[in-house]
Amino acid sequence: MEAISKQNQVPLFPTATNPNPFALFSHHFLSKLSQFLCLLTLSVLAFTEAFLLLQTSEPMIHFLLLCIFLLCFALKYFLSKPPPIYLVDYTCLKPPGSCRVPFSLFLENSSLIGFDKESVTFMAKILTSSGQSEETCLPPALHYIPPKIHQSESIKEAQMVVFPVIDDLLAKTNLSPLDIDILIFNCSGFCPVPSLSSIVINKYSLRSDIKSYNMSGMGCTASAIGVDLAKHLLSVHKNSNAILISTEILSTGWYSGNERSKLVINCLFRMGSAAILLSNKKEAKRSSKYRVISTLRTHMGFDDQAYTSAFREEDPQGNLGVTLQGDLLKVAGETLRTNITDLGLEILPFSEKFWYVVRVLKKKMTMKNKSEGGSVIQPPNFKTVISHFCLPCSGRAVIREIGKGLRLAERDMEAALMTLHRFGNQSSSSLWYQLGYLEGKERVKKGDKVWQFGMGSGTKCCSVVLECVRPIIGESNKGPWAGCIHQYPI
């Protein structure tokens, strides 16, 4: 994606990431107005009933009516309030050293497989500009010449990346497989029969009444969408545990042709997986790391340009691959701006919304000609609410462009840049490697809010806001960053 950005000179945010100022202000105003009117109505009715209580000869009737009225309002508030959703813990896969693919090995194998010289040169440029290191990994099936991209090899890869993280998660949380009520599995490119979720159910002998969901084709935002799905399911199913598994099976997505727009995927995506436990049980509050504050999804699939910006199709020779169009970054920027606007309505304080509207109005009043109309307006400062950011790991240039649009400092982008450097683009699971980096550096404190968001084909974007509910220490020697986190940042 970085190479495409340079080739077409299309910034991710053509006019910065500026939410609609009037939407921010009007939504906040209407929300507060509705709350005020509701409270005013309740107060007027209460005072009216109290006045009648003093004027009537039958006070007990009015007193009972008043109590019933107040009780109905109280019951409506408490019964309509969803239970808190906790993120108990999560685990990430640390790929074995035997799967490491230095650039030289990748390019040598590519030459032997049958890619032409121009394609190998193009992939070399992608690798060197992507922000990845020589430590990233590919599954064993892609180490063979030619690569083994058969169904059986993809099943083996799925078992290799999924079972270890589930075992680790169950051990960390002391959870029995029989305690799992909801299972969500996301993998974009590989959808076997039986499904990947069924493979997990068979392996761990999960209950017959488990609620199982298998998500495919969601791209790099699938894990955030999985959290959103788990949140909504847990708001309905009381006293339940949900496990989300995020990964990408790379052997089935390997492209063997020479179309440049399809070769980018071969260079960027690398091994990774994560397993996440969410729960709405009361006892989960004591052991959980985070509480899910908000989730927000944006889908631009109604627009043909967005729908076809990343498309899996065959080339003229019949080789299947994912085509990344030249306008992908432009479409992604528009999708992200829409998502950020809606999220800002929910989480930004009134003061930040107000001053942003002032900046916009001031800019409009001081414009002298149309040429100044496209100049950048300083976007809202999300750091007034958010302490840490987990960004899409699509490439170094993409991460920096997003950071620029959100007014992020180098430290705010560090988790994404270092995850990309150490592990590559792991699709949807990269969000959890970034969170693991922040925890390993012991930066996440109790009360801090973490914003995770992913971008996927379609085009779609999903944001997840988490709040840390307990101190998190001692994570530097655990998980995928154990033994190497002291080397970062570089």
Secondary structure, 3 states (H helix, E strand, C coil): CHHHHHHHCCCCCCCCCCCCHHHHHHHHHHHHHHHHHHHHHHHHHHHHHHHHHHHCCCHHHHHHHHHHHHHHHHHHHHHHCCCCCEEEEEEECCCCHHHECCHHHHHHHHHHHCCCHHHHHHHHHHHHHHCCCCCCECCHHHHCCCCCCCHHHHHHHHHHHHHHHHHHHHHHHCCCHHHCCEEEEECCCCCCCCCHHHHHHHHHCCCCCCEEEEECCCHHHHHHHHHHHHHHHHHHCCCCEEEEEEECCCHHHCCCCCCHHHHHHHHHECCCEEEEEEECCCCHHHHCCEEEEEEEEEECCCCHHHHCCEEEEECCCCCEEEEECCCHHHHHHHHHHHHHHHHHHHHCCHHHHHHHHHHHHHHHHHCCCHHHCCCCCCCCCHHHCCCEEECCCCCHHHHHHHHHHCCCCHHHHHHHHHHHHHHCECHHHHHHHHHHHHHHCCCCCCCCEEEEEEEECCCEEEEEEEEECCCCCCCCCCHHHCCCHHHCCC
